[in-house]
Amino acid sequence: MSIEGISKESIEEIDADIELANIKKLEAALFVAGKFMSVPELVALTDINPILIKKLLSDLQDKYKNSGISVIRQESLWKMDVSDDYTWMVNKLATGKSEFSKAEQESLAMIAYKQPMKQSVLVKIRGNKAYDHVKKFVDLGLITKKKIGHTSELYLTENFYDYFHLNKGSPLPEQE
């Protein structure tokens, strides 16, 4: 009944744990990708056996069959998306306002890249609206201001790293 002290039930539990971990990994990959992916791309991303991935994709389709999420197969490509019943809501959200305007995003990116950065330099580069941006970022706790002479130096806070799910000290992601 046991091979080297491991029972059949223990092996089945280990297999079930591995399968659950693999399905979670595949689910996360599909969720984050936001685009159609091939099985080879999913294998490269998740390091899961291609035969197992095909079974897990089918399992995920069944899991999400009657939910607000769908796992869609289009020929040999796979994608996780919002169910057709809720696309109206996604379209409404997508056309709404972003949390930060494009100008604010650019100002915050500049601060993140150059920090510590003098506010006067930011204003010179970004224009007078940068004062409003800095105020908003300070209010949100994303940056701090330290008065230096006639200007202030701007620094990222721990909250910035938490907010954007970044590790302090690691390079900021580059734009593609």
C-alpha positions as CSV (number, residue, x, y, z in Angstrom):
1,M,0.0,0.0,0.0
2,S,2.8,2.4,0.4
3,I,5.9,3.2,-1.6
4,E,8.8,4.2,0.6
5,G,6.4,5.4,3.3
6,I,4.1,7.4,1.0
7,S,0.5,6.2,0.8
8,K,-1.6,6.3,-2.3
9,E,-3.8,8.9,-0.6
10,S,-0.7,11.1,0.1
11,I,0.3,10.9,-3.6
12,E,-3.2,11.9,-4.6
13,E,-3.2,14.8,-2.2
14,I,0.2,16.0,-3.6
15,D,-1.2,15.7,-7.2
16,A,-4.3,17.6,-6.2
17,D,-2.2,20.4,-4.6
18,I,0.1,20.6,-7.7
19,E,-3.0,20.7,-10.0
20,L,-4.5,23.5,-7.9
21,A,-1.3,25.5,-7.9
22,N,-1.1,25.0,-11.7
23,I,-4.6,26.1,-12.3
24,K,-4.1,29.2,-10.2
25,K,-0.9,30.0,-12.1
26,L,-2.7,29.6,-15.4
27,E,-5.7,31.6,-14.2
28,A,-3.4,34.5,-13.1
29,A,-1.5,34.4,-16.5
30,L,-4.8,34.7,-18.5
31,F,-6.1,37.4,-16.2
32,V,-3.1,39.6,-16.4
33,A,-2.4,39.0,-20.1
34,G,-5.7,40.6,-21.2
35,K,-5.1,39.2,-24.7
36,F,-5.3,36.0,-26.6
37,M,-2.4,33.7,-25.9
38,S,-1.3,30.4,-27.5
39,V,-0.6,27.3,-25.6
40,P,3.2,27.6,-26.2
41,E,3.1,31.2,-24.8
42,L,1.2,29.9,-21.8
43,V,3.7,27.1,-21.3
44,A,6.6,29.5,-21.5
45,L,5.0,31.8,-19.0
46,T,3.8,29.2,-16.5
47,D,6.2,26.3,-17.1
48,I,3.2,23.9,-17.1
49,N,3.2,20.8,-19.3
50,P,1.3,21.6,-22.6
51,I,-0.9,18.6,-22.3
52,L,-1.9,19.6,-18.8
53,I,-2.4,23.2,-19.8
54,K,-5.0,22.0,-22.4
55,K,-6.9,20.1,-19.7
56,L,-6.6,23.0,-17.2
57,L,-7.9,25.5,-19.9
58,S,-11.0,23.3,-20.3
59,D,-11.4,23.1,-16.5
60,L,-11.2,26.9,-16.3
61,Q,-13.9,27.2,-19.1
62,D,-16.2,25.1,-17.0
63,K,-15.3,26.9,-13.8
64,Y,-16.3,30.3,-15.2
65,K,-19.2,29.1,-17.4
66,N,-21.9,30.8,-15.3
67,S,-20.0,33.7,-13.9
68,G,-19.1,37.3,-14.9
69,I,-15.8,36.0,-16.4
70,S,-15.3,33.8,-19.5
71,V,-12.4,31.8,-20.7
72,I,-12.6,32.1,-24.4
73,R,-11.0,29.8,-27.1
74,Q,-10.5,31.3,-30.5
75,E,-9.0,28.6,-32.8
76,S,-5.7,27.8,-30.9
77,L,-5.7,30.9,-28.8
78,W,-7.0,31.5,-25.3
79,K,-8.1,34.5,-23.3
80,M,-9.9,35.4,-20.1
81,D,-12.4,38.2,-20.5
82,V,-15.6,39.6,-19.1
83,S,-18.7,37.7,-20.0
84,D,-20.8,39.1,-22.8
85,D,-23.6,39.9,-20.3
86,Y,-21.3,42.5,-18.6
87,T,-19.4,44.1,-21.5
88,W,-21.7,47.1,-21.2
89,M,-20.4,47.8,-17.8
90,V,-16.7,47.4,-18.9
91,N,-17.3,49.7,-21.8
92,K,-18.8,52.3,-19.4
93,L,-15.8,52.0,-17.1
94,A,-13.3,52.1,-20.0
95,T,-14.7,55.3,-21.3
96,G,-14.8,56.9,-17.9
97,K,-12.1,58.9,-16.3
98,S,-8.8,57.4,-15.3
99,E,-7.6,58.0,-11.8
100,F,-4.9,60.3,-13.1
101,S,-5.0,62.4,-16.2
102,K,-2.3,61.8,-18.8
103,A,-0.6,65.0,-17.7
104,E,-0.6,63.9,-14.0
105,Q,0.7,60.5,-15.0
106,E,3.6,62.2,-16.9
107,S,4.4,64.4,-13.9
108,L,4.4,61.5,-11.5
109,A,6.5,59.4,-13.8
110,M,9.0,62.3,-14.1
111,I,9.2,62.6,-10.3
112,A,9.6,58.8,-9.9
113,Y,12.4,58.8,-12.5
114,K,14.3,61.8,-11.3
115,Q,13.7,61.7,-7.5
116,P,14.7,63.6,-5.5
117,M,13.5,66.3,-7.9
118,K,13.1,70.0,-7.4
119,Q,9.6,71.2,-7.8
120,S,10.8,74.2,-9.7
121,V,12.5,71.9,-12.3
122,L,9.2,69.9,-12.6
123,V,7.2,73.1,-13.2
124,K,9.8,74.3,-15.7
125,I,9.4,71.1,-17.7
126,R,5.7,70.4,-17.2
127,G,4.2,73.9,-16.8
128,N,2.2,75.6,-14.0
129,K,-0.3,72.7,-13.8
130,A,2.5,70.7,-12.1
131,Y,1.8,72.6,-8.9
132,D,-1.7,71.1,-8.9
133,H,-0.3,67.7,-9.7
134,V,2.2,67.9,-6.8
135,K,-0.6,68.9,-4.4
136,K,-2.7,65.9,-5.5
137,F,0.2,63.5,-5.1
138,V,1.1,64.9,-1.7
139,D,-2.6,64.6,-0.6
140,L,-2.7,61.0,-1.8
141,G,0.5,60.3,0.1
142,L,2.4,59.3,-3.1
143,I,5.1,61.9,-2.6
144,T,6.5,64.2,0.1
145,K,7.8,67.7,-0.3
146,K,10.8,69.0,1.6
147,K,11.3,72.8,1.5
148,I,14.8,73.7,0.1
149,G,15.4,77.4,-0.3
150,H,12.7,78.9,-2.6
151,T,11.5,75.5,-3.9
152,S,10.8,72.0,-2.6
153,E,12.4,68.7,-3.2
154,L,10.0,65.9,-4.2
155,Y,10.4,62.3,-3.0
156,L,8.5,59.2,-3.5
157,T,6.9,57.7,-0.4
158,E,6.5,54.0,0.7
159,N,2.8,54.5,-0.3
160,F,3.8,55.2,-3.9
161,Y,5.5,51.8,-4.0
162,D,2.6,50.1,-2.4
163,Y,0.1,51.9,-4.6
164,F,1.8,50.8,-7.8
165,H,2.8,47.4,-6.5
166,L,6.5,48.1,-6.9
167,N,9.5,47.0,-4.8
168,K,11.5,50.0,-3.5
169,G,15.0,50.1,-5.0
170,S,14.1,48.0,-8.0
171,P,14.1,49.7,-11.3
172,L,10.8,51.1,-12.5
173,P,9.2,49.2,-15.4
174,E,10.2,50.5,-18.8
175,Q,7.6,51.5,-21.4
176,E,7.3,49.2,-24.4
